[in-house]
Amino acid sequence: MQSPPKVSAFQSVPRTGVIYVTTEAAARGWKRGDPSWANLGQGSPETGELPGAPPRVTKLDLIKRDHSYAPVAGVWELREAVAELYNHLYRKGKASQYTAENVAISGGGRAALTRAVAALGPVNLGHFLPDYTAYEELLSLFRRFTPIPILLSRRSGYRFAVEDLQREILGRGLGALLISNPMNPTGMHLYGPELEAWVRTARDLDCAMLLDEFYSHYTWGEGMNGPESAARYVEDVDRDPVVLFDGLTKNWRYPGWRVTWTVGPRHVIEAVSSAGSFLDGGGNAPLQRAAIPLLHPERVAEESQAIRACFAEKRQRVLATLPEIGLEVDGKAEGTFYAWASLAKLPAPLNDGMTFFRRALEWKVIVVPGEFFDVNPGKRRPGNRDMRFRQHVRISYGPSLATVEEGLERLKRMIPRI
């Protein structure tokens, strides 16, 4: 098939991570929802009914003003509901409480993150390797700040001690730090006293901490029995330089709604809302209003516990099966619904992530090669320095248990055959 002609004014924009692998799979016949495929590359959770979870939303009731634009900062009642939920979950008994003015609503996680980085000043912005694939283009787009990579060590389980954090902030002159927590793809999770120490460091050193908390209800670490957020350790909601991102995408299992929020100091929310006025113009009014009852604390607790019961079973199945077929799970997989799997013990050529991915497509299984998580904004790191994660793949247990089991069984049959 001949490639379409190019318009010279436009550059090529790469497909990253999930978009790349599903595009490649589609070229081989995959379609969304096709039961003959096992999509272990997907970055979203299963969206159907779960035992013990509230009923899924099946219809929307519109009011007249929903046909008009929503405010760029979001529907006020939803902003209030988000603030009230954070205060209920994380700030009981604290003098400083979030209000609607500490919340902005946006149309998806990438939109929320894009607004935030667009509002940054001329700072050094630290980010970690490996991390969420979309950060690469996000951090390349705006030239006002300088992205500074921080390499996490496999030997330490991809953890980063607070002493090391302090040294990086002071030594590299970081004015801001971007991290997913729990981390995609490794599953490393900062929580409890460790997360509290990170928040204290951000406050003491005046380093803005941008925390992508989209997987904050998928927590499996010791002693964890529910959601965790840095909001728990903020002292003053308007002074501490802590900015949080979450939404219906993962933790409520409504990724198609594209309803997310940013929580932080009021002046930061004003800035990201101003950025939204020229970047995206605001979110979807009817779905923002429909999201309000989903944030009732009792409903959130039911959904969170149902997620934990369902996904813990899938997690256990994945962590038990991967070593049996020759894949080693790096780290403790304390959060998210991913396993970060090393292929180093497999025979060539399957010990290469991209080769493993392409062979898996032949078995109608989708995974994500590890090299996509070596975030390299602007491709500034030269030569073979992007080889670190080429012997890794990310395995998702976001789909149904039946799909996960079928995908693992196909990989099991694929590996000895090769």
Residue pairs with C-beta under 8 A, 6 or more apart in sequence:
13 137
14 20
14 137
15 23
16 133
16 134
16 136
16 137
16 372
17 43
17 132
17 133
17 134
17 368
17 372
17 373
18 41
18 42
18 43
18 133
18 368
20 372
21 41
21 357
21 366
21 367
21 368
21 369
22 30
22 39
22 41
22 42
22 366
24 357
24 358
24 361
25 37
25 39
25 41
25 361
25 366
28 361
30 37
30 39
30 364
30 366
36 364
37 364
37 365
37 366
38 364
38 365
38 366
38 399
38 403
38 404
38 406
38 407
38 410
39 366
39 396
39 399
39 403
39 407
40 365
40 366
40 367
40 395
40 396
40 397
40 399
40 403
40 404
40 407
40 408
41 366
41 367
41 368
41 394
41 396
42 366
42 396
42 398
42 399
43 184
43 396
43 398
44 249
44 250
44 255
44 398
45 250
45 253
45 255
45 307
45 311
45 337
45 398
46 253
46 310
46 398
46 399
46 400
47 56
47 253
47 254
47 255
47 256
48 56
48 400
49 55
49 56
50 253
50 306
50 307
50 309
50 310
51 306
51 309
51 310
52 302
52 305
52 306
52 309
53 302
53 303
53 306
53 307
54 299
54 302
54 303
57 254
57 290
57 294
60 286
60 287
60 290
62 286
63 289
65 285
66 285
66 286
66 289
67 285
68 285
69 281
69 282
69 285
70 105
70 282
70 283
70 284
70 285
70 288
71 282
72 273
72 276
72 277
72 281
72 282
73 79
73 104
73 105
73 269
73 273
73 276
73 282
74 103
74 104
74 105
74 106
74 261
74 282
74 283
74 288
75 105
75 285
75 288
75 289
75 292
76 100
77 289
77 292
78 105
78 259
78 261
78 288
78 289
78 291
78 292
78 295
79 100
79 101
79 103
79 104
79 105
79 261
80 99
80 100
80 103
81 291
81 292
81 295
82 98
82 100
82 103
82 105
82 261
82 263
82 295
83 97
83 98
83 99
83 100
83 102
83 103
83 263
84 295
85 295
85 297
85 300
86 98
86 229
86 231
86 263
87 97
87 98
88 297
89 227
89 229
89 231
89 232
89 297
89 300
90 229
90 231
90 232
91 97
91 98
91 231
91 232
91 234
91 237
96 234
96 235
96 236
96 237
96 238
97 237
98 231
98 237
98 263
101 266
101 269
102 237
102 238
102 263
102 264
102 265
102 266
102 269
103 261
103 262
103 263
103 269
104 112
104 115
104 261
104 262
104 269
104 272
104 273
104 276
105 259
105 260
105 261
105 283
105 288
106 112
106 115
106 260
106 261
106 262
106 276
106 280
106 282
106 283
107 258
107 259
107 260
107 280
107 282
107 283
107 284
108 247
108 249
108 258
108 260
109 212
109 214
109 245
109 247
109 249
109 260
110 134
110 138
111 258
111 260
111 276
111 279
111 280
111 283
112 245
112 247
112 260
112 261
112 262
112 272
113 134
113 135
113 138
113 178
113 210
113 212
113 245
114 138
114 141
114 275
114 279
114 280
115 262
115 272
115 273
115 275
115 276
115 279
115 280
116 210
116 243
116 245
116 262
116 268
116 272
116 275
117 125
117 138
117 139
117 141
117 142
117 145
117 178
117 210
118 142
118 272
118 275
118 279
119 268
119 271
119 272
119 274
119 275
120 142
120 144
120 145
120 176
120 208
121 144
121 145
121 175
122 144
122 145
123 145
123 146
123 174
123 175
123 176
123 208
124 145
124 146
124 148
124 172
124 173
124 174
124 175
124 176
125 139
125 145
125 146
125 147
125 148
125 174
125 175
125 176
125 177
125 178
126 148
126 149
126 150
126 168
126 169
126 172
126 174
126 176
126 177
126 178
127 135
127 139
127 147
127 148
127 149
127 150
127 177
127 178
127 179
127 375
128 149
128 150
128 151
128 152
128 160
128 179
128 183
129 149
129 150
129 151
129 152
129 373
129 374
129 375
129 388
130 152
130 158
130 185
130 186
130 340
130 370
130 373
130 374
130 375
130 388
130 389
130 392
131 179
131 180
131 183
131 184
131 185
131 373
131 375
132 180
132 184
132 185
132 212
132 373
132 375
133 368
133 372
133 373
133 375
135 178
135 375
135 377
136 375
136 376
136 377
137 377
139 147
139 178
139 375
139 377
139 378
140 147
140 377
140 378
145 175
145 176
147 377
147 378
148 172
148 174
149 375
149 376
149 381
150 160
150 168
151 388
152 158
152 159
152 160
152 186
152 188
154 330
154 331
157 188
157 330
157 331
157 332
158 183
158 186
158 188
158 330
158 331
158 340
159 188
162 194
162 197
162 198
162 201
165 198
165 201
166 201
166 205
168 174
169 177
169 201
169 205
169 207
170 205
174 207
175 207
175 208
176 207
176 208
176 209
176 210
177 202
177 207
177 208
177 209
177 210
178 210
178 212
179 209
179 210
179 211
179 212
180 211
180 212
180 213
180 214
180 215
181 189
181 190
181 195
181 211
181 212
181 213
181 216
181 230
181 335
182 188
182 189
182 215
182 216
182 218
182 219
182 334
182 335
182 336
183 189
183 335
183 336
184 215
184 336
184 338
184 373
185 336
185 338
185 340
185 368
185 370
185 373
185 392
185 394
186 330
186 331
186 333
186 338
186 340
187 220
187 331
187 332
187 333
187 334
187 335
187 336
187 338
187 339
187 340
188 331
188 332
188 334
188 335
189 219
189 220
189 221
189 224
189 228
189 334
189 335
190 198
191 219
191 221
191 224
191 228
191 334
192 223
192 228
195 228
195 230
195 232
195 233
196 232
196 233
198 209
198 230
199 209
199 230
199 233
199 234
199 240
199 242
200 233
201 207
202 208
202 209
202 240
202 241
202 242
203 235
203 239
203 240
203 241
203 242
206 241
207 241
208 241
208 242
208 243
208 268
209 230
209 241
209 242
209 243
210 243
210 245
211 229
211 230
211 242
211 243
211 244
211 245
212 245
213 229
213 230
213 244
213 245
213 246
214 245
214 246
214 247
214 249
214 250
214 251
214 260
215 250
215 251
215 335
215 336
215 337
216 227
216 228
216 229
216 246
216 251
216 335
217 226
217 227
217 250
217 251
217 303
217 304
217 307
217 308
218 250
218 251
218 307
218 308
218 311
218 335
218 336
218 337
219 226
219 227
219 228
219 334
219 335
220 312
220 315
220 333
220 334
220 335
221 332
221 334
221 335
224 334
225 308
226 301
226 304
226 305
226 308
227 251
227 304
229 244
229 246
230 242
230 244
231 242
231 244
231 263
234 240
234 242
237 264
237 265
238 265
238 266
238 267
239 265
240 265
241 265
242 264
243 262
243 263
243 264
243 265
243 268
244 262
244 263
244 264
245 260
245 261
245 262
245 263
246 260
246 261
246 263
247 259
247 260
247 261
248 254
248 255
248 257
248 259
248 260
248 291
248 294
249 255
249 257
249 258
249 259
249 260
251 303
251 304
251 307
252 294
252 303
253 303
253 307
254 294
257 284
257 287
257 290
257 291
258 283
258 284
258 287
259 283
259 284
259 287
259 288
259 291
262 268
262 269
262 272
264 272
276 282
293 299
294 300
310 401
311 337
311 397
313 401
314 337
314 397
314 401
314 404
315 333
315 337
315 339
315 397
317 397
317 401
317 404
317 405
317 408
318 339
318 395
318 397
318 404
318 408
319 329
319 333
319 339
321 408
321 412
322 328
322 329
322 339
322 341
322 395
322 408
323 329
324 412
325 408
325 411
325 412
325 415
326 345
326 346
326 415
327 341
327 342
327 343
327 345
327 346
327 393
327 395
328 341
328 342
328 344
328 345
329 339
329 340
329 341
329 342
330 340
330 341
330 342
330 392
331 340
333 339
333 340
337 396
337 397
337 398
338 394
338 395
338 396
338 397
339 394
339 395
339 397
340 370
340 392
340 394
341 392
341 393
341 394
341 395
342 391
342 392
343 350
343 351
343 352
343 353
343 356
343 391
343 392
343 393
344 351
344 391
345 351
346 356
346 415
347 418
349 355
349 418
350 356
350 359
350 415
350 418
351 391
352 390
352 391
353 369
353 370
353 371
353 389
353 390
353 391
353 392
353 393
354 369
354 371
354 390
356 367
356 369
356 393
357 366
357 367
357 368
357 369
357 393
359 414
359 418
360 366
360 367
360 410
360 411
360 414
362 414
363 410
363 411
363 413
363 414
364 410
365 407
365 410
365 411
365 414
367 393
367 394
367 395
368 393
368 394
368 396
369 390
369 392
369 393
370 389
370 390
370 391
370 392
370 393
370 394
371 386
371 389
371 390
373 389
373 392
373 394
374 386
374 388
374 389
376 386
397 404
399 407
